[in-house]
Amino acid sequence: MPDGSRPRTPVAAASALFPPREERRRLDDRLTDALLTAEARVAGGPVTPTIDLAAFGGELAGFDFTVPLPLDALLQWTIARLEEGVTQVTHPRYFGLFNPAPTFPAQCADRIAAAFNPQLATATTSPAAVEIEAHVIRAVARRAGLPEASGGHFTSGGAEANFTALICALTRANPGFAENGARAFTGTPVFYVSNESHLAWFKIAHQAGIGRAAVRLVATDGAGRLDPSVLLAAIAADRAAGHVPVMAVATAGTTNAGMIDPLVACGVACREFGLWCHVDAAWGGALIASDRYRGLLAGLDDADSVTIDAHKWFAATMGCGMFLTRHREVLSTAFQVTTGYMPSNQGGRDPYVTSMQWSRRFVGLRLFLSLAAAGWGGYARHVEHSVEMAALLKAKLARFGWRIPNRSPMAVLCIEPPPRSADVAAIVNRVLASGRAWISKADFEGRPVIRACVTHGETGPEDIAALVEALEAAR
Ligand SMILES: Cc1ncc(COP(=O)(O)O)c(C=O)c1O
């Protein structure tokens, strides 16, 4: 009898944690079925949570974990509660932050990764998984126009990738940073981001040990983009004051408004002053898939490093970001550590000595399978479709006198209601209360706006029409 079919001991077979194979198949089939029917119900129901949290709290309190319960019932219970207990990002009328309806190949990747559960710390233990991730990173870097020898890795998301950029910039600016942190610098290390950047930068500066005051917020140009003349003046002033500028960040697709900072001018400023140039393309990076739109990111190819989130416009499941850099040797300097208990320690190869995390899930498989199944062309259509839907929304709203102050080439609109309407917060609250769509409020260049972003690959003209109706009814 081959080893794989040898029956387990009765104790293990009875275990709820490791059910026998036939029982797992039965549970799996029922789970797949329940998830598919739930997805269909979600698409036809409210986008916003409807759960009675008080009752739910009572139900949760009943789980005291003393008596084992049947997994089958637990799975059905969990799906039912999530159906009413979360904002439905898989709903085609979720016009939200960049939480996508995940691609099906990415969902399959999660199952496979969970089943094999490879440890992504070392290439020695998980050679195929590490190679798959490295292959995707090389392909994305190439597509972004970075040199062939570029490197990088998958991250938990954009914030970790941006954190990695700052650590690289500090390490490059002063070889003593690795050993002595901020004390290695003769003045205070500082870096530059725009007012409209993603402000996890404050947390990042704090964690890097250079303090939140190191973040220099550069004014925008009135249209939501970093103003390069203000950047140049700020760097010069900091230098004159004895501070040490280490990095400037251009955002390619601002969180609020989808604006693209002047990447070329930021690169020129960085080179003039010897700063690390990072492009935060967490959302907008997916434009590289489209031949029609990738030119919008001209200058990306000159960056020292780039953040692109696979879990934003590439629609991988959460959390899946990417950090790319033309200076892969800096990663080895920044994250090297030696231990006796790890099976290997290869600077260019083992993820635990070239990135922040140690034990890590095989997240890169999500983008590998999605890219392999759809090709760059499939992603090009995905991105272009979102932009078309946003343009359609803009045109429809204009007919009713709504204004769109952000001129983003991407799939997000900042919306101002027509004169004599209710205020932005009231309109957003009414739309959310109706459950017909999910939108949010934001600020654009100091003005309150309604933010609607097309994040779902299957949002169609009928969903756009429904959102316009909901907005009209709410004003
Ligand atoms: C431009 C930008 N950068 C970084 C981030 C942070 O990414 P994450 O939430 O994946 O950590 C976001 C999130 O929305 C973002 O919009």
The ligand as an SDF file (V2000), in Angstrom:
LIG
                    3D

 16 16  0  0  0  0  0  0  0  0999 V2000
   -0.7860   55.6010   -2.6650 C   0  0  0  0  0  0  0  0  0  0  0  0
   -0.8350   54.6030   -1.5410 C   0  0  0  0  0  0  0  0  0  0  0  0
    0.2970   54.2000   -0.9720 N   0  0  0  0  0  0  0  0  0  0  0  0
    0.3200   53.3050    0.0340 C   0  0  0  0  0  0  0  0  0  0  0  0
   -0.8410   52.7860    0.5270 C   0  0  0  0  0  0  0  0  0  0  0  0
   -0.7830   51.8020    1.6660 C   0  0  0  0  0  0  0  0  0  0  0  0
   -0.9890   50.5380    1.1470 O   0  0  0  0  0  0  0  0  0  0  0  0
   -1.4800   49.3010    2.0580 P   0  0  0  0  0  0  0  0  0  0  0  0
   -2.8070   49.6820    2.6070 O   0  0  0  0  0  0  0  0  0  0  0  0
   -1.5040   48.1970    1.0690 O   0  0  0  0  0  0  0  0  0  0  0  0
   -0.4630   49.0960    3.1080 O   0  0  0  0  0  0  0  0  0  0  0  0
   -2.0650   53.1610   -0.0310 C   0  0  0  0  0  0  0  0  0  0  0  0
   -3.3350   52.5960    0.4600 C   0  0  0  0  0  0  0  0  0  0  0  0
   -4.4020   52.9690    0.0440 O   0  0  0  0  0  0  0  0  0  0  0  0
   -2.0650   54.0970   -1.0940 C   0  0  0  0  0  0  0  0  0  0  0  0
   -3.2020   54.5250   -1.6580 O   0  0  0  0  0  0  0  0  0  0  0  0
  1  2  1  0
  2  3  1  0
  2 15  2  0
  3  4  2  0
  4  5  1  0
  5  6  1  0
  5 12  2  0
  6  7  1  0
  7  8  1  0
  8  9  2  0
  8 10  1  0
  8 11  1  0
 12 13  1  0
 12 15  1  0
 13 14  2  0
 15 16  1  0
M  END
$$$$
